[in-house]
Each structure stands twice: as structure tokens, then as C-alpha cells.
Amino acid sequence: GVLLHCKKYSLISWFSGLYYADVAVQHGGNGGPDYRQIMELEAEMTARKRTTAGTKRKAAKAAVNGADAIENGVESAMQNYNQIAELGKENFDAFMDSANIATKGFEKINQEAVAFSKQSIEEGVAMAKSAINARTVQDLFEIQSDYTKQAFDAYLGQMNRFADVLADTAKEAAEPINARFNVWVGLAQNLR
């Protein structure tokens, strides 16, 4: 064939030459196919080469794109996992902070209760001493009446203090959890 002597196509042309020779045998062996047939065959083989090369390029590009997509997906998944793990850690820390605040609040209530009980006992003992020293029944009733009023007022005052401590403790203990809730709400809004 025409391309038998071209170095660039030497191997392909050698096969082409064999193909042309086969075509020549099919045409009766009288000198081979005409030039037009050779050009058609050469065009057909060039088209096949281009199609094969194009398919190889497309396959290679698809493989690279696929590998990139997988790599990006894995990286994104790892980032999301790390972010969720960090959020979980922060949520746990917030829960622990809240539990510590609640514990301190209940310790304060316990201290208040112990102090109130001690004060009530001391006031009761003082009232009992006063009652023993009362000279008349009228004095005894007055001492008892004053003590009862004072004890009831002290009890109401202490219950109000307990309510204030509980309210403050609940408010302070809720702050870390509310902050974490707000973070999650912000993340959910960003995902929309």
C-alpha cells in the first residue's frame, strides 16, 4: 500500500498492506484493488483508529472523573463525619456543664435546707426555754404565738429562697443545652 514506506504508520501499514493484498486476491489477483478502493479502505481504518482512540480517551476521562468523584465523596463524608463527631463531643460537654450546674444548685439547696433546719431547731430550743420561764399562761400563749408566727414567716421565706435557687439553677443549667440546640437549628437551616 501507499503507507508501507511511512515510518509513522509502519506496523499499521504493514497490516493494511496485508489487508490490501487480501482485497487484491478477492478481486481476482489482477494487480489489486484500484486507488479509489485503497483510499476508502484507508479512510475506514483511519476512522476506526479515531473511534478507538476517542473511546479510549473518553474511557480514561470517565475513569479519572469517577476517581475524582469518589475521592471528593470520601473527603466530604470524612469532613461531615468529623463535623458530626465534633458536634457530638460539644453536645456531651454541654450536657456535662448543665449537669454540673444543676448539681451545684442542688448542693446550694441542700446547704440552705441544713442551715434552715439548724436555725429552726435553735429557735425552737430558745422558745422552749422562754416557755419554761413563763410566769403565766397568758405569757406562755404569747411566746407560743410569736414563735409560731416567726417560724411560719421563716418557713415561707425559706420556701421562696428554694424557689429562687431552683429557678436560677434551671435557667443556668438550660443555657449550655439551649446553645447547642441553637447550633443544631442553624445547621438544619443551612442544609435547606
LUMDREN-677358 format. One record per residue (C-alpha): x, y, z; residue in three letters. Coordinates in steps of 0.2 Angstrom, whole numbers, padded with zeros to 4 digits, always signed. Layout:
N
       X       Y       Z    aa
       X       Y       Z   ALA
...
***
This chain:
192
       X       Y       Z    aa
   +0000   +0000   +0000   GLY
   +0004   +0018   -0001   VAL
   +0008   +0019   +0018   LEU
   +0020   +0004   +0018   LEU
   +0035   +0015   +0017   HIS
   +0030   +0028   +0030   CYS
   +0039   +0026   +0047   LYS
   +0025   +0033   +0057   LYS
   +0012   +0020   +0051   TYR
   +0024   +0006   +0048   SER
   +0016   -0008   +0059   LEU
   -0002   -0002   +0055   ILE
   +0003   +0000   +0036   SER
   +0010   -0017   +0036   TRP
   -0006   -0024   +0042   PHE
   -0015   -0013   +0030   SER
   -0004   -0020   +0016   GLY
   -0009   -0037   +0021   LEU
   -0027   -0032   +0021   TYR
   -0025   -0024   +0004   TYR
   -0017   -0039   -0003   ALA
   -0031   -0049   +0003   ASP
   -0043   -0037   -0005   VAL
   -0032   -0039   -0021   ALA
   -0034   -0058   -0020   VAL
   -0053   -0056   -0018   GLN
   -0053   -0045   -0034   HIS
   -0045   -0059   -0045   GLY
   -0027   -0056   -0041   GLY
   -0025   -0044   -0056   ASN
   -0015   -0031   -0048   GLY
   -0025   -0027   -0033   GLY
   -0039   -0015   -0030   PRO
   -0039   +0002   -0038   ASP
   -0034   +0018   -0030   TYR
   -0052   +0023   -0025   ARG
   -0054   +0006   -0015   GLN
   -0037   +0009   -0006   ILE
   -0042   +0026   -0001   MET
   -0059   +0020   +0005   GLU
   -0051   +0006   +0015   LEU
   -0038   +0019   +0022   GLU
   -0052   +0031   +0027   ALA
   -0061   +0017   +0035   GLU
   -0046   +0011   +0045   MET
   -0042   +0029   +0050   THR
   -0060   +0031   +0056   ALA
   -0058   +0015   +0066   ARG
   -0042   +0022   +0074   LYS
   -0050   +0038   +0078   ARG
   -0065   +0030   +0086   THR
   -0055   +0018   +0096   THR
   -0043   +0032   +0102   ALA
   -0058   +0043   +0105   GLY
   -0066   +0029   +0115   THR
   -0050   +0026   +0125   LYS
   -0049   +0045   +0129   ARG
   -0067   +0045   +0134   LYS
   -0065   +0030   +0145   ALA
   -0049   +0037   +0153   ALA
   -0058   +0053   +0156   LYS
   -0073   +0044   +0164   ALA
   -0061   +0034   +0175   ALA
   -0052   +0050   +0181   VAL
   -0068   +0059   +0184   ASN
   -0075   +0044   +0193   GLY
   -0060   +0043   +0204   ALA
   -0061   +0061   +0207   ASP
   -0079   +0060   +0212   ALA
   -0075   +0045   +0223   ILE
   -0061   +0054   +0231   GLU
   -0071   +0070   +0233   ASN
   -0086   +0060   +0240   GLY
   -0075   +0051   +0253   VAL
   -0067   +0068   +0258   GLU
   -0084   +0076   +0260   SER
   -0090   +0061   +0270   ALA
   -0075   +0062   +0281   MET
   -0077   +0080   +0284   GLN
   -0096   +0078   +0288   ASN
   -0091   +0063   +0300   TYR
   -0078   +0074   +0309   ASN
   -0090   +0088   +0310   GLN
   -0104   +0077   +0317   ILE
   -0091   +0069   +0329   ALA
   -0086   +0087   +0335   GLU
   -0104   +0092   +0337   LEU
   -0107   +0076   +0347   GLY
   -0092   +0080   +0358   LYS
   -0098   +0098   +0361   GLU
   -0116   +0092   +0365   ASN
   -0109   +0080   +0378   PHE
   -0099   +0094   +0385   ASP
   -0114   +0105   +0386   ALA
   -0124   +0091   +0394   PHE
   -0110   +0089   +0407   MET
   -0109   +0108   +0410   ASP
   -0128   +0108   +0413   SER
   -0127   +0093   +0425   ALA
   -0113   +0101   +0434   ASN
   -0123   +0117   +0436   ILE
   -0138   +0108   +0442   ALA
   -0128   +0098   +0454   THR
   -0121   +0114   +0461   LYS
   -0139   +0121   +0463   GLY
   -0145   +0106   +0472   PHE
   -0130   +0107   +0484   GLU
   -0134   +0125   +0487   LYS
   -0152   +0120   +0491   ILE
   -0146   +0106   +0502   ASN
   -0135   +0119   +0512   GLN
   -0149   +0131   +0513   GLU
   -0160   +0117   +0520   ALA
   -0147   +0111   +0533   VAL
   -0145   +0129   +0538   ALA
   -0163   +0132   +0539   PHE
   -0166   +0116   +0550   SER
   -0152   +0121   +0561   LYS
   -0159   +0138   +0564   GLN
   -0177   +0131   +0566   SER
   -0170   +0119   +0580   ILE
   -0161   +0134   +0589   GLU
   -0176   +0145   +0588   GLU
   -0187   +0130   +0595   GLY
   -0175   +0127   +0609   VAL
   -0175   +0146   +0613   ALA
   -0194   +0146   +0613   MET
   -0194   +0131   +0624   ALA
   -0183   +0140   +0637   LYS
   -0194   +0155   +0636   SER
   -0209   +0144   +0638   ALA
   -0202   +0136   +0654   ILE
   -0198   +0153   +0661   ASN
   -0216   +0160   +0658   ALA
   -0224   +0166   +0673   ARG
   -0242   +0165   +0667   THR
   -0252   +0155   +0655   VAL
   -0255   +0171   +0645   GLN
   -0236   +0174   +0644   ASP
   -0235   +0156   +0638   LEU
   -0248   +0159   +0624   PHE
   -0239   +0175   +0619   GLU
   -0222   +0166   +0617   ILE
   -0230   +0152   +0608   GLN
   -0240   +0163   +0596   SER
   -0224   +0174   +0592   ASP
   -0214   +0159   +0589   TYR
   -0227   +0151   +0578   THR
   -0229   +0167   +0568   LYS
   -0210   +0169   +0567   GLN
   -0207   +0151   +0562   ALA
   -0221   +0152   +0548   PHE
   -0213   +0168   +0541   ASP
   -0196   +0160   +0541   ALA
   -0203   +0144   +0533   TYR
   -0212   +0155   +0519   LEU
   -0196   +0165   +0517   GLY
   -0185   +0149   +0515   GLN
   -0198   +0141   +0503   MET
   -0196   +0157   +0492   ASN
   -0177   +0156   +0493   ARG
   -0178   +0137   +0487   PHE
   -0190   +0143   +0473   ALA
   -0177   +0156   +0468   ASP
   -0162   +0145   +0469   VAL
   -0172   +0131   +0459   LEU
   -0177   +0144   +0445   ALA
   -0159   +0151   +0444   ASP
   -0152   +0133   +0443   THR
   -0164   +0128   +0430   ALA
   -0161   +0144   +0420   LYS
   -0142   +0142   +0421   GLU
   -0142   +0123   +0418   ALA
   -0153   +0126   +0402   ALA
   -0141   +0138   +0394   GLU
   -0127   +0126   +0388   PRO
   -0141   +0114   +0381   ILE
   -0150   +0129   +0373   ASN
   -0134   +0135   +0365   ALA
   -0131   +0118   +0357   ARG
   -0149   +0117   +0352   PHE
   -0147   +0134   +0343   ASN
   -0131   +0127   +0334   VAL
   -0141   +0112   +0328   TRP
   -0155   +0123   +0322   VAL
   -0143   +0134   +0312   GLY
   -0135   +0118   +0304   LEU
   -0153   +0112   +0299   ALA
   -0156   +0129   +0291   GLN
   -0140   +0129   +0282   ASN
   -0144   +0112   +0274   LEU
   -0160   +0118   +0266   ARG
***
